[in-house]
Amino acid sequence: MAVYTQVSDEALETFLDGYDIGRPRSFKGIAEGVENSNYYLETGKRRFILTL
């Protein structure tokens, strides 16, 4: 499938400012998924999967 929702670097940083998870190091869309947009997100503290 595809990433349906594109997220700019600025929007990602603004969103992450509300959480104590560190600054983003890498952010990459995941092609799998049927209805949602999924991203691999790595910050200074840990790794996440962000689903929009």
FIZAVEX-863074 format. One record per residue (C-alpha): x, y, z; chain. Coordinates in steps of 0.5 Angstrom, whole numbers, plus 500, padded with zeros to 3 digits. Each point is the difference from the previous one (the first is absolute). Layout:
% FIZAVEX-863074
<r px="X" py="Y" pz="Z" mol="A"/>
...
END
This chain:
% FIZAVEX-863074
<r px="500" py="500" pz="500" mol="A"/>
<r px="502" py="507" pz="501" mol="A"/>
<r px="501" py="506" pz="505" mol="A"/>
<r px="494" py="504" pz="500" mol="A"/>
<r px="502" py="505" pz="504" mol="A"/>
<r px="506" py="504" pz="499" mol="A"/>
<r px="504" py="503" pz="506" mol="A"/>
<r px="505" py="506" pz="499" mol="A"/>
<r px="506" py="501" pz="505" mol="A"/>
<r px="497" py="506" pz="503" mol="A"/>
<r px="493" py="497" pz="501" mol="A"/>
<r px="504" py="494" pz="503" mol="A"/>
<r px="504" py="504" pz="505" mol="A"/>
<r px="494" py="504" pz="502" mol="A"/>
<r px="496" py="494" pz="502" mol="A"/>
<r px="506" py="496" pz="503" mol="A"/>
<r px="501" py="507" pz="505" mol="A"/>
<r px="494" py="498" pz="504" mol="A"/>
<r px="503" py="493" pz="502" mol="A"/>
<r px="507" py="499" pz="504" mol="A"/>
<r px="503" py="495" pz="495" mol="A"/>
<r px="506" py="504" pz="497" mol="A"/>
<r px="501" py="503" pz="493" mol="A"/>
<r px="499" py="496" pz="494" mol="A"/>
<r px="506" py="496" pz="497" mol="A"/>
<r px="496" py="496" pz="494" mol="A"/>
<r px="493" py="500" pz="497" mol="A"/>
<r px="498" py="496" pz="495" mol="A"/>
<r px="493" py="498" pz="497" mol="A"/>
<r px="498" py="492" pz="500" mol="A"/>
<r px="497" py="498" pz="494" mol="A"/>
<r px="496" py="495" pz="503" mol="A"/>
<r px="493" py="501" pz="503" mol="A"/>
<r px="493" py="501" pz="497" mol="A"/>
<r px="497" py="506" pz="503" mol="A"/>
<r px="505" py="504" pz="504" mol="A"/>
<r px="507" py="503" pz="499" mol="A"/>
<r px="505" py="497" pz="504" mol="A"/>
<r px="507" py="502" pz="501" mol="A"/>
<r px="507" py="498" pz="503" mol="A"/>
<r px="502" py="505" pz="505" mol="A"/>
<r px="506" py="500" pz="504" mol="A"/>
<r px="502" py="505" pz="505" mol="A"/>
<r px="506" py="502" pz="505" mol="A"/>
<r px="496" py="495" pz="505" mol="A"/>
<r px="497" py="494" pz="496" mol="A"/>
<r px="497" py="498" pz="494" mol="A"/>
<r px="492" py="500" pz="498" mol="A"/>
<r px="495" py="498" pz="495" mol="A"/>
<r px="496" py="507" pz="499" mol="A"/>
<r px="493" py="498" pz="497" mol="A"/>
<r px="495" py="506" pz="497" mol="A"/>
END
